[in-house]
């Protein structure tokens, strides 16, 4: 870190905010007074437009339009319409992305399809490879499918991926582009190229990258991708997820959740299933008009940055925020045994910073939250190699440079005072 970043005062940070060409994008959100929100990597902030939009769906489209709104209000096309907007953020073409279901369900669909395609080309490939610290739901879905298909799920460290592919028995490589714990980011294009050279298909989970970092699925020649709608896409708790399949694969193979809206002619009500052409075959059940409307509002907050440089401009601000945070932690908290779990190299860093906390990590975060600074906590295994983590997300749409300064100030106060040791901060809730 540079001395310049280390020496930033709060007034210096306020000056950075005043000069920020993206600063007005914060006005798109309803931010609670007195809250410094650094947890958009878990749940995005409420867009100001969402409440009125959802109310319009409930009171007018549903309340007045009733069933006519499937046509008149375009409910039936929401998965494709919202999917196209998400596609603009992840390097996908029109008609290639579908907003539907949950991340877990979409992963089940694409992993099933990828296994069928890979095994169809080479039945000897019986291994699914993923990163050991991948998000658990991805691993659970992969475990289930490995059992169903008589395959093996192997977990490796991030630096072991390339070497593991060389055995040429891997059917599918399933990775999350930005690791949820550390914020480490894979080079999607390079990893995909290596996988293809080894005859392996790729699945990318974009839960911590869509809306946070520039993504180019088409340029990377990825095979399949899924992602979350409620983190950086600001779609609200439990928002629909999304799914993308490379056009070269989308009409090949099949996905197992062959629900009626994935049918080529759902209102023909055939007793036999004929998949729709293109990404629509990855749709399963009826979309929720309310949650789709909320997700569309969230995605629109990101698209509002397009005239200002879009994801590249947001990425530049995100890195500036995280660089400032790391520098301030090092300068102002050097007397506390915190460690940096997030990469120094900005090229492989997502939009978060995770700090290893060797003692009382959960309580420290609860004490911060009591002071109005909301990050989150992820438990480690109790070793120096995997300590408890304090996670701080930097969402450039609404996070300011003064927020970074104030968050570090609060962390200094919590640790210097030892208040985190109080019993009230050590009572674990159901959601940590």
C-alpha positions, 0 to 999 in steps of 0.5 A: 500500500502507498503512503498516500493511502495510509495517510488518508484522513476522513476529510481526504475521503470526503474529498474523494467522494465529492470528486467521484463521478459515480457518487450520485448512483447512491441516490438509487437506494434506500439506505437506513440512517446511521448504518454503514453497510458493507455486506452487499456481498451477502445481501444487496441494499434495497433500491428506492424503486423496488417498493413502488414497483412491487406494490404496482405488481400487487395492487394493479397487475395482480389486484386489477389485471388478475390473470390477464397480467400474464399477457398484458403486463408481460409476466410470462416473459419476465425470466427472459426480459430480466435475463437479458438485462443480467446478460449485459453485466456478464458478457452474454448475448441477448436471449442467452440468460434466464432469470429463474429458480435458485442458484442451487436448482440452476446448478443442478440443471447445468451440472446434470447437462454438463455431465451428460455432454462430457460423458457422451463424448468420453464415458471414461471421464468420471470425475467432477473437480471443484475447489475445496473452499467452494460455497457449500451448496455447490459442493452438496449439489455436486455430491448428489449428482456424483452419486447419481451418475456413479462419479467422484467429486474431488476437491482441490486447492485453487493452485492445484486446478491446472495440475489436476486437469492434466490427468484427463479424467475430469468431466466437469470443472465447477468453480466459483469465480470469486471465492466467498470466504477470501474474495480470491478471483479466478482468471476465468478465461485462462482457467477455461482455456486450460480446461478445454485443452484437457477436454473438460467442460466448465461451470462458473458460479458468478454469485460473488462476481455478477454485478461486482466485477467485469465478467465476459462469459462469451470472451472466455468461451465458458460452457455454463454459468449460474449466479445469485440475484440477491447479492450485488444484483440487489434483487432482495432476499431470496431473489431469483437466480440466473442461468447461462449456457453457451449457445454451442451447448444450449440445444444439446443434451438435457437438463433434468428439471423438465418443468412445463415452462421449459417445454417448447409449447407449454400451453399445448399441454402435451403429456410428453415433454419436448424441450424449448429451443435455447435457454428457455429449456432451462426454465422449470416452474412458474416465475414469481411476478413480485420477486422478478419485478424486484430483481429487475429493479436491482439489476437496473441500478447497475445498468444505470452505470453504463453511461459512466463506464459500466462495470469497468468504472464500478470495478475501478471504484471497488478496487479503490475502496478495498485498497483504502480499507486494507491500507487503513487497517494496516496503519491503524490496527497494526497493534492487533493480530488481524491478518489479510485473507484477501489477495494483495494482487488486485487482479485476483481480488473480488469486491470484498476484503476478508480479515482473519481474526484469531479470537472472537471473530463472531463477537467482534462483528456483532460489536461492529454491527451494534455501532452501525457498521454491518459486515459479516462473519464466516467461521474458520477451522480454528487454525492459523491457516483458516481463521475466523473471518470478518468480511467486508463487501465494497459495493461501489454503487453505494459505498463511499470512501468515508464509509471505509474510513468510518468502518476502520474507526469503528473496528479500532474502537471495538478492538481497543476497548475490548467491548467485543468480550461482552456477553451480549456480543457472544450469543450466536444467532441462527444466521451468522 
